[in-house]
């Protein structure tokens, strides 16, 4: 290939805006952190009350 036959390559990468909803990195990270906090709180409640989740909710 000669110089005139090579395809042109972009020199600047476009900055794409993050989606405001749906599956994106920020939402997934936030959901994961909330789930970890909720699970830790559930374990703490079970340890403190000496009852399981179902008994604590009155389902058992």
Backbone as a chain_set.jsonl record, in Angstrom:
{"seq": "XXXXXXXXXXXXXXXXXXXXXXXXXXXXXXXXXXXXXXXXXXXXXXXXXXXXXXXXXXXX", "coords": {"N": [[0.84, -1.179, 0.0], [0.46, 2.177, -0.687], [1.172, 5.512, 0.471], [-1.061, 7.073, -0.14], [-3.126, 5.251, -0.191], [-3.683, 4.284, 2.328], [-6.049, 3.899, 4.943], [-7.675, 6.606, 6.58], [-7.198, 7.472, 9.967], [-8.92, 8.271, 12.961], [-7.925, 10.984, 15.048], [-8.715, 11.862, 17.502], [-10.403, 10.621, 20.298], [-13.837, 10.272, 20.744], [-15.724, 11.676, 23.44], [-18.018, 9.953, 25.066], [-21.146, 10.404, 26.571], [-22.184, 9.258, 29.792], [-24.776, 6.875, 30.223], [-27.919, 7.74, 31.7], [-29.575, 5.943, 32.904], [-30.349, 2.427, 33.306], [-28.163, -0.401, 32.641], [-25.194, 0.47, 33.695], [-21.774, 1.245, 34.555], [-21.591, 2.836, 36.907], [-24.141, 2.576, 38.125], [-24.247, -0.189, 38.568], [-22.104, -0.536, 40.332], [-22.978, 0.986, 42.498], [-25.334, -0.427, 43.201], [-24.203, -2.874, 43.941], [-22.697, -2.122, 46.181], [-24.748, -1.262, 47.888], [-26.079, -3.679, 48.245], [-24.127, -5.175, 49.613], [-23.935, -3.711, 51.996], [-26.55, -4.025, 52.964], [-26.589, -6.821, 53.352], [-24.633, -7.111, 55.329], [-25.865, -5.674, 57.388], [-28.1, -7.3, 57.779], [-26.87, -9.638, 58.775], [-25.849, -8.564, 61.155], [-28.216, -7.864, 62.524], [-29.381, -10.396, 62.839], [-27.468, -11.542, 64.503], [-27.534, -9.895, 66.789], [-30.252, -10.044, 67.651], [-30.567, -12.733, 67.898], [-32.182, -14.27, 66.266], [-33.47, -15.593, 63.196], [-33.922, -14.257, 59.83], [-36.557, -14.755, 58.875], [-37.977, -15.202, 61.263], [-37.602, -12.75, 62.452], [-39.034, -11.116, 60.763], [-41.529, -12.021, 61.328], [-42.567, -14.224, 60.031], [-42.208, -16.797, 60.731]], "CA": [[0.0, 0.0, 0.0], [1.194, 3.44, -0.693], [0.695, 6.494, 1.432], [-2.384, 7.58, -0.501], [-4.131, 4.192, -0.08], [-3.948, 3.899, 3.711], [-7.262, 4.546, 5.445], [-7.466, 7.646, 7.586], [-7.545, 7.083, 11.326], [-9.256, 9.449, 13.767], [-6.869, 11.37, 15.99], [-9.322, 12.182, 18.795], [-11.449, 9.69, 20.711], [-14.977, 11.055, 21.232], [-16.155, 11.443, 24.821], [-19.428, 9.577, 25.088], [-21.748, 10.657, 27.878], [-22.667, 8.075, 30.488], [-26.239, 6.809, 30.245], [-28.504, 8.136, 32.976], [-30.345, 4.834, 33.454], [-30.003, 1.138, 32.714], [-26.965, -1.077, 33.124], [-23.936, 1.158, 33.468], [-20.81, 0.932, 35.613], [-21.906, 3.536, 38.157], [-25.34, 1.975, 38.733], [-23.92, -1.533, 39.045], [-21.246, -0.387, 41.505], [-23.829, 1.465, 43.585], [-26.2, -1.534, 43.61], [-23.376, -3.854, 44.638], [-22.372, -1.602, 47.51], [-25.975, -1.294, 48.693], [-26.342, -5.082, 48.589], [-23.162, -5.579, 50.642], [-24.33, -3.056, 53.249], [-27.764, -4.699, 53.419], [-26.254, -8.161, 53.842], [-23.928, -6.945, 56.601], [-26.869, -5.295, 58.384], [-28.894, -8.491, 58.063], [-26.09, -10.488, 59.68], [-25.783, -7.907, 62.458], [-29.528, -7.987, 63.164], [-29.546, -11.785, 63.264], [-26.568, -11.791, 65.63], [-27.986, -9.137, 67.956], [-31.547, -10.526, 68.127], [-30.484, -14.201, 68.01], [-33.272, -14.822, 65.469], [-33.253, -15.52, 61.762], [-34.663, -13.228, 59.098], [-37.987, -15.078, 58.827], [-38.542, -14.973, 62.598], [-37.557, -11.315, 62.689], [-40.136, -10.539, 59.997], [-42.782, -12.58, 61.822], [-43.053, -15.227, 59.103], [-41.942, -18.131, 61.258]], "C": [[0.884, 1.241, 0.0], [0.567, 4.385, 0.302], [-0.724, 6.949, 1.116], [-3.481, 6.528, -0.328], [-4.429, 3.786, 1.363], [-5.198, 4.615, 4.213], [-6.907, 5.565, 6.518], [-7.951, 7.153, 8.941], [-7.904, 8.341, 12.111], [-8.141, 9.735, 14.767], [-7.416, 11.656, 17.384], [-10.409, 11.159, 19.081], [-12.627, 10.503, 21.249], [-15.31, 10.69, 22.675], [-17.653, 11.183, 24.802], [-19.982, 9.825, 26.49], [-22.254, 9.35, 28.47], [-24.187, 8.052, 30.446], [-26.77, 7.115, 31.643], [-29.283, 7.001, 33.637], [-29.879, 3.55, 32.784], [-28.724, 0.572, 33.317], [-25.736, -0.26, 32.738], [-23.046, 0.91, 34.676], [-21.174, 1.581, 36.94], [-23.094, 2.885, 38.872], [-25.026, 0.595, 39.297], [-23.039, -1.473, 40.284], [-22.07, 0.055, 42.715], [-24.742, 0.35, 44.096], [-25.418, -2.59, 44.376], [-23.025, -3.404, 46.047], [-23.587, -1.621, 48.423], [-26.298, -2.719, 49.126], [-25.39, -5.563, 49.685], [-23.516, -4.974, 51.993], [-25.573, -3.724, 53.82], [-27.481, -6.074, 53.985], [-25.539, -8.075, 55.189], [-24.904, -6.555, 57.706], [-27.755, -6.474, 58.755], [-28.159, -9.426, 59.018], [-26.01, -9.881, 61.077], [-27.109, -8.046, 63.211], [-29.754, -9.408, 63.656], [-28.67, -12.098, 64.467], [-27.081, -11.125, 66.906], [-29.292, -9.712, 68.525], [-31.579, -12.031, 68.352], [-31.679, -14.884, 67.336], [-32.904, -14.696, 63.996], [-34.117, -14.457, 61.113], [-36.158, -13.507, 59.103], [-38.657, -14.851, 60.187], [-38.592, -13.479, 62.895], [-38.686, -10.605, 61.937], [-41.5, -11.071, 60.429], [-43.375, -13.624, 60.891], [-42.805, -16.648, 59.59], [-42.227, -18.19, 62.725]], "O": [[1.934, 1.284, 0.642], [-0.461, 4.076, 0.904], [-1.509, 7.185, 2.034], [-4.661, 6.88, -0.319], [-5.354, 3.006, 1.593], [-5.388, 5.801, 3.943], [-5.946, 5.388, 7.267], [-8.989, 6.499, 9.042], [-7.256, 9.374, 11.944], [-7.495, 8.814, 15.267], [-6.653, 11.689, 18.349], [-11.237, 10.861, 18.22], [-12.436, 11.344, 22.127], [-15.191, 9.532, 23.076], [-18.451, 12.086, 24.552], [-19.338, 9.484, 27.482], [-22.694, 8.453, 27.75], [-24.826, 9.091, 30.613], [-26.135, 6.784, 32.644], [-29.616, 7.094, 34.818], [-29.115, 3.579, 31.819], [-28.267, 1.016, 34.371], [-25.293, -0.297, 31.59], [-23.512, 0.42, 35.704], [-21.074, 0.944, 37.989], [-23.051, 2.669, 40.083], [-25.487, 0.248, 40.385], [-23.209, -2.279, 41.198], [-21.877, -0.448, 43.822], [-24.907, 0.2, 45.307], [-25.918, -3.143, 45.356], [-23.049, -4.197, 46.988], [-23.473, -1.957, 49.602], [-26.743, -2.939, 50.252], [-25.809, -6.284, 50.591], [-23.41, -5.643, 53.022], [-25.649, -3.966, 55.025], [-28.07, -6.46, 54.994], [-25.806, -8.873, 56.088], [-24.794, -7.04, 58.832], [-28.123, -6.631, 59.919], [-28.754, -9.948, 59.961], [-26.093, -10.6, 62.072], [-27.113, -8.317, 64.412], [-30.259, -9.611, 64.76], [-29.084, -12.84, 65.358], [-27.061, -11.73, 67.978], [-29.427, -9.854, 69.74], [-32.529, -12.547, 68.94], [-32.13, -15.941, 67.778], [-32.136, -13.819, 63.6], [-34.947, -13.832, 61.772], [-36.953, -12.591, 59.316], [-39.785, -14.36, 60.247], [-39.535, -13.003, 63.526], [-39.229, -9.61, 62.418], [-42.526, -10.605, 59.933], [-44.576, -13.887, 60.954], [-43.167, -17.605, 58.905], [-42.06, -19.24, 63.345]]}, "num_chains": 1, "name": "protein.A"}
